[in-house]
Each structure stands twice: as structure tokens, then as C-alpha cells.
Amino acid sequence: MKTKEFYSELVEHYILTNGYEEVASEMYECPGGHIWHYSDIEELVNDMSISELEELEADWILQNN
């Protein structure tokens, strides 16, 4: 079972690898110019398919080992 901390790490990894830039506390701008709240990005990651999550996790592992 994955922990909340692990999912937080995946969300942070998603933000960094997809070109989001922090514009205010918990607010990020995506490369398309849209402003996202951190909780919306969390929801996006939580709603990923199993294969998308596996790919994100594998990339995170490569970056952190």
C-alpha cells in the first residue's frame, strides 16, 4: 500500500517534470498558461490510470535513485 507521503512525492514529481511553475503559495501555472491549485494537481494524479501511475512512479524512481 502506498502512503500519503509517497503520493505527495509523485505529485511534486509530476509538477516538476511537466513544466509547472509555482506562481503563489500552492498555485502553479502549467505550460499552457492555466493556473492550478495544488489540490487540483493532486486530484489529477489520483485520477490517473494504473499504467499512467506506473509510468510516473518508474520515472520518479529513476530520478531519486
C-alpha positions in Angstrom: 0.0 0.0 0.0 1.3 3.4 -0.9 1.4 6.1 1.7 0.1 9.7 1.6 3.8 10.8 1.6 4.5 8.7 -1.4 1.6 10.2 -3.3 2.8 13.7 -2.3 6.2 12.9 -3.8 4.5 11.7 -7.0 2.5 15.0 -7.2 5.7 17.0 -6.7 7.4 14.9 -9.4 4.5 15.4 -11.7 4.7 19.2 -11.2 8.5 19.3 -11.8 8.5 17.0 -14.9 5.6 18.7 -16.6 6.9 22.2 -16.5 4.6 23.7 -13.9 5.9 26.9 -12.2 4.8 28.0 -8.8 3.2 31.4 -9.0 1.9 31.7 -5.4 1.5 29.5 -2.4 0.1 26.2 -3.6 -0.7 27.8 -7.0 1.0 26.6 -10.2 1.0 27.7 -13.8 1.1 24.9 -16.4 3.0 25.3 -19.7 -0.4 26.1 -21.3 -0.8 29.2 -19.1 -3.6 27.8 -16.9 -3.4 28.3 -13.1 -3.8 25.2 -11.0 -4.2 24.8 -7.2 -2.0 22.1 -5.7 -5.2 20.1 -4.7 -6.3 20.1 -8.4 -3.0 18.6 -9.4 -3.3 16.0 -6.6 -6.7 15.1 -8.0 -5.2 14.8 -11.5 -2.6 12.4 -10.2 -5.1 10.4 -8.1 -7.3 10.0 -11.2 -4.5 8.7 -13.4 -4.9 5.2 -14.8 -2.8 2.4 -13.4 -0.4 2.5 -16.4 0.0 6.3 -16.1 0.8 5.9 -12.3 3.2 3.1 -13.0 5.0 5.3 -15.6 5.1 8.3 -13.2 6.4 6.1 -10.4 9.1 4.5 -12.6 10.3 7.9 -13.7 10.2 9.1 -10.0 12.3 6.1 -9.0 14.9 6.8 -11.8 15.2 10.4 -10.7 15.5 9.6 -7.0 17.9 6.6 -7.0 
